[in-house]
Amino acid sequence: MNIAVIGAGYVGLVTGVCLAEIGHKVICIDNDEKKIKALKQGACPIYEPGLEQMMAGLCKKKRLSFTTSIREATQRSEVIFIAVGTPSKKNGDADLTYVENVARQIAENMDSYKLIVEKSTVPAETGQRVKRTIMLNLPQKYRKGKNAVAFDVASNPEFLREGSAIEDFMNPDRVVIGVESKKAEELLREVYKPLKPKMVVTNINSAEIIKHASNSFLATKISFANALSQICDRVGADVLKVAEGMGYDKRIGRSFLNAGVGYGGSCFPKDVDAFIRLSQRSGYEFELLKEVRNINELQKRAFVQFIEDKLWILKGKTIGVLGLAFKPDTDDMRKAPSIDIIQMFLAEGARVRAYDPQATENAKKVMKKAAYFKDAYTMAKGCDCLVLLTEWEEFSRLDFRRLAKLMKQPILFDGRNFYWQHGLEKFGFEYHGIGRGQGGLKGSV
């Protein structure tokens, strides 16, 4: 099938590459000329394992191409995915400016039937607004009579995890499609036919809410685990064993029941905010989600306070940070917990030295006062403690004896409970996890 994907950001690029991989002819569109030029030259603007190599092979086979022209893409394609950014406004609403602009440009360039598919995460009823925008902006000659151009709007939310996005696309738990016509359903079934997925077919509003509800529920599990960690530290329990015991219950499950310094990234914070705002506009105050968000923010402050309690004074101390991206296997710094935590260290007068395998350049754009290093050992030299904020697999293979000798004080604060089985004490470290019954994050929550 001839498919267009508008927006060559994280979701759009992964979607476009993977659709081409399963046999379609895909054109990706973005208004960033520099990005499109780089993509044409084979450079991938994001770090996602396996994506650059897959992209190069598909371009060589001419199944994948790039352009800045929505006109070209619209006229060449029958199915058009909208995968542009929907950032949060200050009040938590999703900013749908890019979605509206793209819908208008698609309408202005349509001359035959098109299926326009929302891929971006959008609030309920966005599909109806997209449909109205297209109807209002169709050229006059295509609105009525024998030349009238038919179209459908559908919703097909993405469920891609950064770091494992290709695997998620190729082996989905389910593919959700929200449609208004049999033709739209048949076309989307054809798009995904090579994957033989479990299909959930519903109306557009329900499909839009499924994405927000899914991410909000996962964020709730994380915040529940973080609240548990507070109790465990106060009563001498181990949050890892508590989560294990809960996780064997099939009704609960172990996934996402992980205590740490909180969730981040481009999805969970934005989607929780947007779902709260959607609920308010519909007349319901989603107090549970407000508390999920509140716990997430408190967890970061509690972690910094715990470190201060152990070091006694943060002013003048040198803190080494292992990991900056919001999760491993990505260079994404959007809403990364490391940003707030490092800013708190700096505000207390501490010096921060940091290392991340992939996210350093993006981190420099948002945190200019930290010092950045090319490896963990150079970073750790002279530090009063190390703080793990992103659980990169590379960090499990560090030479801890060497690290301990380089540091002023061999203390490690594990913000992800990543090293709980490593026995760092035998390498000379004083080790502190989260919710491990050590008197951990008491105080500020």
ZIFEN-V886662 format. One record per residue. N is the residue number from 1. PSI is psi in radians with two decimals (* if undefined). D_FIRST is the distance of its C-alpha to the first C-alpha in Angstrom with 2 decimals. Layout:
[[N:PSI:D_FIRST] [N:PSI:D_FIRST]]
This chain:
[[1:2.63:0.00] [2:2.03:3.80] [3:2.44:6.08] [4:2.46:9.86] [5:1.97:12.61] [6:2.07:15.99] [7:1.93:18.85] [8:0.68:19.23] [9:-2.73:21.96] [10:-0.96:22.21] [11:-0.80:19.68] [12:-0.77:17.13] [13:-0.80:17.44] [14:-0.77:17.40] [15:-0.83:14.36] [16:-0.80:12.41] [17:-0.78:13.85] [18:-0.64:13.30] [19:-0.67:9.59] [20:-0.63:9.46] [21:-0.58:12.13] [22:0.17:10.48] [23:-0.10:7.97] [24:2.85:5.02] [25:2.02:6.05] [26:2.39:8.18] [27:2.20:11.12] [28:2.38:14.06] [29:2.43:16.76] [30:2.55:20.40] [31:-0.02:23.57] [32:1.78:25.59] [33:-0.66:25.95] [34:-0.72:27.78] [35:-0.80:25.09] [36:-0.68:22.32] [37:-0.76:24.79] [38:-0.73:25.48] [39:-0.69:21.86] [40:-0.47:21.42] [41:0.02:24.54] [42:0.12:23.30] [43:2.27:25.38] [44:2.18:24.14] [45:-0.15:25.87] [46:2.74:26.15] [47:2.02:27.58] [48:2.08:25.42] [49:2.17:26.18] [50:-0.20:23.74] [51:-0.79:21.33] [52:-0.72:22.64] [53:-0.73:22.57] [54:-0.74:19.00] [55:-0.78:17.96] [56:-0.77:20.06] [57:-0.69:18.57] [58:-0.62:14.93] [59:-0.70:16.23] [60:-0.64:18.17] [61:-0.05:15.26] [62:0.51:13.58] [63:-0.16:10.44] [64:2.30:12.06] [65:2.96:14.07] [66:2.55:16.42] [67:2.86:18.03] [68:-0.02:20.55] [69:1.91:19.32] [70:-0.58:17.77] [71:-0.87:18.06] [72:-0.81:15.92] [73:-0.71:13.14] [74:-0.77:13.44] [75:-0.38:13.43] [76:-0.25:10.45] [77:2.60:8.07] [78:-0.60:7.75] [79:2.23:8.09] [80:2.03:10.97] [81:2.32:12.87] [82:2.00:16.58] [83:0.75:18.20] [84:2.94:21.40] [85:2.53:24.87] [86:1.18:26.96] [87:2.85:30.37] [88:2.42:33.48] [89:3.03:36.09] [90:-0.53:39.73] [91:0.03:40.08] [92:-0.29:37.15] [93:2.62:34.74] [94:2.31:31.19] [95:1.94:30.93] [96:0.36:27.95] [97:-0.80:28.65] [98:-0.64:25.48] [99:-0.79:23.36] [100:-0.77:25.27] [101:-0.75:25.02] [102:-0.75:21.24] [103:-0.73:20.98] [104:-0.76:23.44] [105:-0.61:21.69] [106:-0.83:18.34] [107:-0.74:20.51] [108:-0.35:22.38] [109:0.13:19.40] [110:2.37:17.48] [111:0.12:17.80] [112:3.05:15.33] [113:2.39:13.94] [114:2.54:12.39] [115:2.00:12.15] [116:2.13:14.19] [117:2.14:14.55] [118:2.09:17.75] [119:-0.52:17.43] [120:2.69:20.86] [121:2.05:23.87] [122:2.69:25.44] [123:2.81:28.36] [124:2.55:28.25] [125:0.00:27.94] [126:-0.65:25.80] [127:-0.69:22.98] [128:-0.62:25.55] [129:-0.67:26.54] [130:-0.78:23.04] [131:-0.78:22.75] [132:-0.74:26.18] [133:-0.74:25.52] [134:-0.75:22.55] [135:-0.70:24.72] [136:-0.36:27.62] [137:0.05:25.85] [138:2.44:23.87] [139:2.48:25.54] [140:-0.68:28.35] [141:-0.30:27.16] [142:0.09:23.93] [143:-0.64:25.83] [144:2.93:27.63] [145:-2.81:28.24] [146:-0.37:26.23] [147:0.06:24.07] [148:2.36:23.26] [149:2.16:19.75] [150:2.71:18.52] [151:2.82:16.69] [152:2.63:16.59] [153:2.43:17.52] [154:2.87:16.99] [155:2.33:18.38] [156:1.32:16.91] [157:2.59:19.76] [158:2.62:19.62] [159:0.95:22.22] [160:2.24:22.23] [161:2.22:25.67] [162:2.39:26.48] [163:-0.40:27.55] [164:0.55:25.39] [165:-0.67:22.08] [166:-0.79:19.97] [167:-0.73:21.80] [168:-0.69:21.39] [169:-0.78:17.60] [170:-0.45:17.35] [171:1.16:20.15] [172:2.56:20.25] [173:-0.67:23.27] [174:2.75:21.16] [175:2.10:18.08] [176:2.22:19.45] [177:2.28:17.70] [178:2.09:19.84] [179:2.86:18.84] [180:-0.09:20.80] [181:2.74:19.07] [182:-0.64:17.83] [183:-0.75:14.67] [184:-0.74:13.89] [185:-0.79:14.80] [186:-0.68:12.69] [187:-0.76:9.44] [188:-0.60:10.63] [189:-0.66:11.80] [190:-0.68:8.52] [191:-0.80:7.33] [192:0.05:10.69] [193:-0.72:11.33] [194:-0.41:11.83] [195:-0.29:14.54] [196:0.92:16.35] [197:2.93:17.84] [198:2.08:20.58] [199:2.28:19.09] [200:1.96:21.44] [201:2.22:20.68] [202:-3.01:23.05] [203:2.98:23.68] [204:-0.78:22.69] [205:-0.71:26.21] [206:-0.72:26.47] [207:-0.71:23.25] [208:-0.72:24.59] [209:-0.56:27.95] [210:-0.73:26.71] [211:-0.86:25.75] [212:-0.71:29.13] [213:-0.69:31.04] [214:-0.90:29.64] [215:-0.64:30.46] [216:-0.64:33.77] [217:-0.69:34.78] [218:-0.69:34.12] [219:-0.63:36.13] [220:-0.71:38.81] [221:-0.73:39.07] [222:-0.81:39.57] [223:-0.59:42.20] [224:-0.77:43.88] [225:-0.65:44.22] [226:-0.67:45.63] [227:-0.69:48.12] [228:-0.69:49.09] [229:-0.59:49.76] [230:-0.77:52.29] [231:-0.75:54.16] [232:-0.75:54.05] [233:-0.55:55.65] [234:-0.53:58.34] [235:0.04:59.34] [236:0.46:58.85] [237:2.93:55.76] [238:1.99:52.78] [239:-0.50:49.44] [240:-0.71:47.58] [241:-0.62:49.58] [242:-0.79:49.29] [243:-0.66:45.47] [244:-0.80:45.52] [245:-0.65:47.75] [246:-0.70:45.58] [247:-0.44:42.31] [248:-0.30:43.39] [249:2.04:43.35] [250:-0.42:40.00] [251:-0.33:40.12] [252:-1.03:40.18] [253:2.64:38.55] [254:-0.42:39.25] [255:2.35:36.00] [256:0.08:36.50] [257:1.02:40.20] [258:2.13:41.20] [259:2.55:44.03] [260:-2.64:43.85] [261:0.13:44.03] [262:2.87:41.31] [263:2.78:37.59] [264:-2.67:35.87] [265:-3.07:32.56] [266:-0.18:30.12] [267:-1.10:29.37] [268:-0.93:32.48] [269:-0.78:34.99] [270:-0.75:32.70] [271:-0.63:31.35] [272:-0.82:34.88] [273:-0.79:36.20] [274:-0.64:33.50] [275:-0.63:34.06] [276:-0.78:37.81] [277:-0.70:37.41] [278:-0.75:35.11] [279:-0.75:37.76] [280:-0.75:40.53] [281:-0.46:38.94] [282:-0.08:38.57] [283:0.23:42.27] [284:2.26:42.21] [285:1.92:43.58] [286:1.33:41.64] [287:-0.58:44.68] [288:-0.81:43.31] [289:-0.54:40.47] [290:-0.69:43.01] [291:-0.60:45.05] [292:-0.82:42.07] [293:-0.72:41.62] [294:-0.78:45.36] [295:-0.69:45.75] [296:-0.71:43.04] [297:-0.73:45.02] [298:-0.59:48.36] [299:-0.68:47.27] [300:-0.76:46.84] [301:-0.68:50.26] [302:-0.65:51.87] [303:-0.78:50.60] [304:-0.70:52.12] [305:-0.67:55.34] [306:-0.78:55.55] [307:-0.72:55.31] [308:-0.70:57.97] [309:-0.70:60.23] [310:-0.63:60.05] [311:-0.22:60.57] [312:-1.04:63.10] [313:2.30:62.40] [314:-0.52:59.06] [315:2.21:60.60] [316:-0.17:61.04] [317:2.69:59.10] [318:2.07:56.31] [319:2.21:53.23] [320:2.25:50.59] [321:2.16:47.07] [322:1.85:44.72] [323:2.28:41.12] [324:-0.62:39.82] [325:2.72:36.09] [326:-0.34:35.56] [327:2.88:34.45] [328:2.84:34.22] [329:0.50:31.35] [330:2.76:30.38] [331:0.29:31.98] [332:2.15:31.46] [333:0.09:34.76] [334:2.12:33.71] [335:0.47:36.40] [336:2.33:37.52] [337:-0.49:40.85] [338:-0.55:42.31] [339:-0.93:42.47] [340:-0.70:44.83] [341:-0.78:46.81] [342:-0.68:47.46] [343:-0.63:48.41] [344:-0.70:50.92] [345:-0.83:52.38] [346:-0.67:52.79] [347:-0.47:54.34] [348:0.00:56.96] [349:0.21:57.88] [350:2.75:56.25] [351:2.42:54.72] [352:2.22:51.18] [353:2.37:49.84] [354:2.63:46.21] [355:2.34:43.79] [356:2.40:40.09] [357:-0.46:38.03] [358:-0.43:35.08] [359:0.10:35.80] [360:-0.82:38.96] [361:-0.71:37.62] [362:-0.60:35.93] [363:-0.66:39.13] [364:-0.49:41.29] [365:-0.44:39.60] [366:-0.27:40.73] [367:1.61:43.91] [368:-0.28:46.02] [369:-0.15:49.31] [370:2.73:48.36] [371:2.38:48.93] [372:2.51:46.04] [373:2.80:46.40] [374:-0.11:44.42] [375:2.87:45.57] [376:-0.57:47.15] [377:-0.78:50.56] [378:-0.70:51.18] [379:-0.68:50.08] [380:-0.25:52.44] [381:2.12:55.54] [382:0.15:58.24] [383:2.58:56.25] [384:-0.32:58.10] [385:2.85:55.17] [386:2.52:51.52] [387:2.03:48.97] [388:2.13:45.70] [389:-0.32:42.96] [390:2.21:39.75] [391:1.05:39.70] [392:2.43:38.15] [393:-0.59:38.57] [394:-0.59:40.39] [395:-0.28:43.15] [396:-0.25:43.97] [397:0.24:45.12] [398:2.65:47.52] [399:1.67:51.10] [400:-0.52:52.86] [401:-0.74:56.35] [402:-0.75:55.55] [403:-0.80:54.10] [404:-0.68:57.22] [405:-0.48:59.50] [406:-0.41:57.66] [407:2.71:57.90] [408:-0.75:60.89] [409:2.08:60.38] [410:1.35:58.07] [411:2.36:56.60] [412:2.20:52.97] [413:2.01:51.37] [414:1.73:48.23] [415:0.03:45.96] [416:0.13:43.46] [417:0.66:45.90] [418:-0.57:44.20] [419:0.32:47.45] [420:-0.41:49.09] [421:0.02:49.45] [422:-0.28:50.31] [423:0.95:54.01] [424:-0.33:54.26] [425:-0.58:57.94] [426:-0.25:58.82] [427:0.10:57.60] [428:0.11:59.88] [429:2.55:57.49] [430:2.10:58.26] [431:2.40:55.07] [432:2.09:53.90] [433:-2.87:50.81] [434:2.17:49.75] [435:0.49:51.20] [436:0.24:53.00] [437:0.44:56.37] [438:0.20:57.81] [439:0.54:58.82] [440:-1.70:55.56] [441:0.60:54.05] [442:2.66:57.03] [443:-1.07:58.15] [444:0.05:55.71] [445:*:53.78]]
